[in-house]
Amino acid sequence: MQTVDSTKVPYKTLYNGAKIPVIGLGTFGSDNYDAETIAQAVKTAIKMGYRHIDCASVYGNEKEIGVALQEVFAEGIVKREDLWITSKVWNDKHKEVVASCKQSLADLRLNYLDLYLVHWPFPNYHAPGCAGDARNPDSVPYNHENYMKTWTQMESLVEAGLVKNIGTSNVTIAKMKLILRDCKIKPVLNEMEIHPHFQQPELYKFMKDNGVEVIGYSPIGSPGRPERDKTPEDTVDMEDPIIVAIANRLGVHPAVVCLKWAVQRGQITIPFSVKTDKMFNNLKGITEGPLTEEEMVAVSKIDKNCRLIKGQVFLWEGAKSWEDLWDLDGIIVK
Ligand SMILES: NC(=O)c1ccc[n+]([C@@H]2O[C@H](COP(=O)([O-])OP(=O)(O)OC[C@H]3O[C@@H](n4cnc5c(N)ncnc54)[C@H](OP(=O)(O)O)[C@@H]3O)[C@@H](O)[C@H]2O)c1
């Protein structure tokens, strides 16, 4: 198997001094691949040179990934401290964050996480694999007081040494302003959707200006996302003529251009694949052959504000559409 020298992979230094590799392997693939296949991909990725894995309890594969991690440790491929492992508390566990984290630690067979995220700012649960129009009657809009109760539990995990860093995911500027105002431990980063056709420039800048780093998810445009997250208006990053032209110049797949752009722009990127060749191209791609300044400018101009992971299954009764989740007017929608 081809490998990449992991010391050649750049990292970002978070406000507290922690260093996170700028590329991690995504592990959300449950609609297309079984847990065992994804766990094997994690093992292959670590052997290949990946040092950062983006997990979550809701992905339904932490137990299998835990076995893979045990194996790479036992085989002497890496030590625990060489890896950056993220997990996330799912929406139905906002009141039981400590128990949920301990479950992820047990499943992953670890005694600490490098990063724990609140997966969504809503406690709204939907069944895995549900249809796009499925609604849970218990769903509610964002409630800041309740979010901070969840965040206080997140802070207690850092204090207990179970987690080294805590962060948010899928929050807006309006929500982050309140979280920054009221937190004791500031989020180290926010995980949010970013790809060339959905660059979120304002939210990105707000995070950076406030010392909060950014992980961009679905960096390739999530071609394998669940059917419930697909609409006829969605555009395809990998088919964009600007992306294709850069790929032709560099002799790489358009997917790799999306990742190079991501890292060069300044976000951490977490592409998913279980295919050894794709995983390799992605890792190698961010260690060589940068985009030119002109290409970076050209990509900045192809933003189509095309959100792919709309989150409509988290809507509450009375909400008008998925836009209500994202506070488009800068005001939290209730
Ligand atoms: N915090 C959140 O709410 C949240 C939400 C969504 C995702 N995430 C995280 O972000 C990760 C990545 O996002 P994602 O899985 O939605 O989408 P993605 O990484 O944008 O796209 C993954 C797809 O791209 C294909 N691909 C990967 N590398 C390729 C290459 N070099 N050439 C051609 N095709 C390539 C894969 O193909 P194959 O199937 O053939 O391997 C896979 O179908 C997730 O796995 C998850 O860890 C977090």
The ligand as an ORCA input file, in Angstrom:
! r2SCAN-3c Opt
* xyz 0 1
  N     -20.833     17.585     11.873
  C     -21.763     17.203     11.026
  O     -22.974     17.482     11.198
  C     -21.374     16.429      9.795
  C     -22.281     16.340      8.730
  C     -21.889     15.642      7.589
  C     -20.634     15.055      7.532
  N     -19.772     15.130      8.607
  C     -18.431     14.479      8.556
  O     -17.774     14.874      7.370
  C     -17.336     13.715      6.661
  C     -17.247     13.984      5.175
  O     -18.471     14.414      4.645
  P     -19.354     13.514      3.671
  O     -19.097     12.083      3.966
  O     -20.726     14.033      3.757
  O     -18.884     13.888      2.196
  P     -17.555     14.118      1.349
  O     -16.337     13.792      2.118
  O     -17.683     15.462      0.734
  O     -17.776     13.079      0.177
  C     -17.556     11.701      0.353
  C     -17.770     11.012     -0.993
  O     -16.777     11.486     -1.902
  C     -16.181     10.403     -2.570
  N     -14.709     10.654     -2.668
  C     -13.845     10.812     -1.649
  N     -12.606     11.012     -2.112
  C     -12.678     10.948     -3.463
  C     -11.722     11.051     -4.507
  N     -10.422     11.283     -4.253
  N     -12.160     10.917     -5.780
  C     -13.468     10.697     -6.047
  N     -14.423     10.604     -5.098
  C     -14.033     10.725     -3.817
  C     -16.426      9.175     -1.713
  O     -16.551      8.096     -2.587
  P     -16.590      6.551     -2.141
  O     -17.949      6.335     -1.549
  O     -16.405      5.834     -3.435
  O     -15.503      6.312     -1.169
  C     -17.669      9.519     -0.948
  O     -18.812      9.022     -1.620
  C     -18.361     12.662      7.087
  O     -17.955     11.350      6.780
  C     -18.484     12.958      8.549
  O     -17.384     12.407      9.260
  C     -20.131     15.831      9.717
*
